[in-house]
Amino acid sequence: MNGLKIKDSEMKPTREQVIAWAREASNGILSYDAEGEWRLSQKEVERFAILAYEAGRAAENEACIRDCNGIDLIGADDCAAAIRARREYG
């Protein structure tokens, strides 16, 4: 996901991120209807949903790791390590 991550500071994607996901989902070519709205095929909508889900999941993982690292409790390091491992193995 080439730079299409959701910013950790905000869990809501920017307009630019949504446009980038739409372009990536449609192989770089967005088509428009008569009103100027995007038109995506069912396959492209499915790809868009996967891109958005993965970006959100990655942002949530980073936020959880940051939270685990920010507390001084026994097991917090294990918590952060477990989240990192889940990120690597999907």
C-alpha positions as CSV (number, residue, x, y, z in Angstrom):
1,M,0.0,0.0,0.0
2,N,2.2,2.7,-1.4
3,G,1.9,5.5,1.1
4,L,-1.8,5.1,1.5
5,K,-1.8,4.6,5.2
6,I,-4.2,6.4,7.5
7,K,-2.3,9.0,9.6
8,D,-1.9,7.6,13.2
9,S,-3.0,11.0,14.6
10,E,-6.4,10.7,12.9
11,M,-8.2,7.5,12.4
12,K,-10.4,9.1,9.7
13,P,-8.8,9.0,6.2
14,T,-8.2,12.2,4.3
15,R,-10.0,13.0,1.0
16,E,-6.6,12.5,-0.7
17,Q,-6.3,9.0,0.8
18,V,-9.7,8.0,-0.4
19,I,-9.0,9.3,-3.9
20,A,-5.7,7.4,-3.9
21,W,-7.4,4.1,-2.8
22,A,-10.0,4.6,-5.6
23,R,-7.3,5.1,-8.1
24,E,-5.4,2.1,-6.9
25,A,-8.6,0.0,-6.8
26,S,-9.3,0.9,-10.5
27,N,-5.7,0.3,-11.7
28,G,-5.1,4.1,-11.9
29,I,-8.0,4.9,-14.2
30,L,-11.1,6.4,-12.5
31,S,-14.2,6.6,-14.7
32,Y,-16.9,9.1,-14.1
33,D,-20.7,9.3,-14.7
34,A,-22.6,12.2,-16.3
35,E,-22.8,14.0,-13.0
36,G,-19.0,13.7,-12.4
37,E,-19.3,11.0,-9.8
38,W,-16.8,8.1,-9.7
39,R,-18.0,4.8,-11.2
40,L,-16.3,1.7,-9.8
41,S,-17.1,-1.9,-10.8
42,Q,-18.0,-4.4,-8.2
43,K,-14.5,-5.8,-8.3
44,E,-13.0,-2.3,-7.9
45,V,-15.3,-1.6,-4.9
46,E,-14.1,-4.9,-3.3
47,R,-10.5,-3.8,-3.9
48,F,-11.2,-0.4,-2.5
49,A,-12.8,-1.9,0.6
50,I,-9.7,-4.1,1.2
51,L,-7.3,-1.1,0.8
52,A,-9.4,1.0,3.3
53,Y,-9.7,-1.9,5.7
54,E,-6.0,-2.7,5.6
55,A,-5.1,1.0,6.1
56,G,-7.4,1.2,9.1
57,R,-6.1,-2.0,10.6
58,A,-2.5,-0.8,10.3
59,A,-3.3,2.6,11.9
60,E,-5.2,0.8,14.7
61,N,-2.2,-1.5,15.3
62,E,0.2,1.4,15.4
63,A,-2.1,3.2,17.9
64,C,-2.3,0.1,20.1
65,I,1.5,-0.4,20.0
66,R,2.0,3.3,21.0
67,D,-0.5,2.9,23.8
68,C,1.3,-0.3,25.1
69,N,4.6,1.4,24.9
70,G,3.2,4.4,26.8
71,I,2.3,2.5,29.9
72,D,4.5,1.1,32.6
73,L,2.9,-2.2,33.5
74,I,4.2,-5.7,33.6
75,G,3.5,-7.3,30.3
76,A,3.1,-4.0,28.3
77,D,6.2,-4.9,26.3
78,D,4.7,-8.4,25.6
79,C,1.5,-6.7,24.5
80,A,3.3,-4.4,22.0
81,A,5.4,-7.4,20.7
82,A,2.2,-9.5,20.2
83,I,0.6,-6.7,18.2
84,R,3.7,-6.3,16.0
85,A,3.7,-10.1,15.4
86,R,0.0,-10.0,14.4
87,R,0.7,-7.2,12.0
88,E,3.5,-9.2,10.3
89,Y,1.4,-12.3,9.9
90,G,-1.9,-10.6,9.0
